[in-house]
Amino acid sequence: SVAKLLLAANAYAHEKSYGGTTPLQLAQRRNNADLVKVLSTAEVEESLQLARMESRRQLSAEELHNSLLSRGIPDRESLELTPAEVMIELRQDERLRNLMVL
């Protein structure tokens, strides 16, 4: 179906129209059971993916914070005042480079 093609092309099942309705809501109003099933599944998968991304983001932020704390950098303001030689060291730390842009 067209809906499956759109979802395979990374269209968002939960995206609202200008009128504020989602494709799932429209399918429900039109009693299109097959489309409701496809869109419901897609919304659940999107929600799980978003939850996993948020979880990874939080873990990365916590890891970054702990790594900076261990180097004596307690907050963003301190990071901005960090001497150049320490910033060079931070840039050479591959794990930190993956966690933030320095």
N, C-alpha and C positions, 0 to 999 in steps of 0.2 A: 504494500500500500504506500501511498504518498507519505503518510505519517511515519512509517518505518524508514523510508528513504531520508526524510528530513532528520529524524533522530539519529540515523547512522552518520549523517553529515554534521553532527553535533549541535543540532537545533535544541533549544531548551523547552522541555515539555511544560515547565511551570511559568514560562514567560507570559506576562499579562499583555493583553491588547490595550489600545488606547481607551477602550471602554472599561478596562479593569478586569476582564475575564480571561481565564486560562483556556488553552485548548481542551483540557479535561472537562472543564465546566461546560464548554460548548458541546462537546460530545455527549455529556450527560443530559443536557437539555434536549438534544436531538435523539435521545435513546439509542445511540450507536454503541451497542455493547462491545463489539470487537475493538473499536477505537478507544473506548473507555479502558479496556483491559491493557492495550498497548501503552496508552498514556499513563495509566496508574503505575505500571511496571517501570516506565521510564522515570516518573517522578520519584519513586522509591530509590531507584538506582542513583539518580542525581542527588538526592538527599544524603544517601550513604557516602557518595563521593565527596560532597561538600563537607560532611562531618569528618571524613578521613583527612581531607586537606586542612581543615581547621585544627585537628588534633596534631598533625605534623607541624603546622605553623607554631602552635603553642609549645610543643616540645623543642623546636628549633630556637624559639625566643628564649625559653628557659635555659637551654644549653648555652646559648650565646651570652646571656646575662651571667651565668655561673662562670663561664670562661673569662669574661671581662673582669668579674669580681676577683677571680683568682690572680689576675694581673694588676690588681689595685685600682681598677676603674669601676666605681660604683654606679655611675649614671651617665646619661648622654652628655651632660655639661662637662663632666670630667673627661669624657672621650674627646670632646672638642678641644680641650686644653692639654691633651696628651702630647708629650714631646715627640718630635719627628722620628727619633731613633726607635721609640717604642711603637709608633705607627708602622715603621718599616718591619719590625718584628711581627706585628699583628698581620700585616699583609702577606708575610711569608708563611703564616700558619694556614695550611690548606683547609682544615675544617672550618676555621673562622671565615675564610673566603667564601665557602659554601653557604655560610649562615647569613652573611651580610655583605654589603658593598662598602669597601673601605676606600 
